[in-house]
Amino acid sequence: MVLVKRHGYAQNKVVNIQLHQLSAICGGVYAIYHKIHVKNVVLRQ
C-alpha cells in the first residue's frame, strides 16, 4: 500500500514537472508571438 502511494506520488511529481515545463514553453511561445504582434501593430501605424 505504501509502495503504491509512493509510486503514485512520484508519478504525480513527474506529471507536475512536465505540465510546468509545458506551460513554460507555451508562455515563451506566447511572449514571442506577442512581441511580433506588437511590432506588426506598431509598423502598421
C-alpha positions, 0 to 999 in steps of 0.5 A: 500500500505504501509502495503504491502511494509512493509510486503514485506520488512520484508519478504525480511529481513527474506529471507536475514537472512536465505540465510546468515545463509545458506551460513554460514553453507555451508562455515563451511561445506566447511572449514571442508571438506577442512581441511580433504582434506588437511590432506588426501593430506598431509598423502598421501605424 
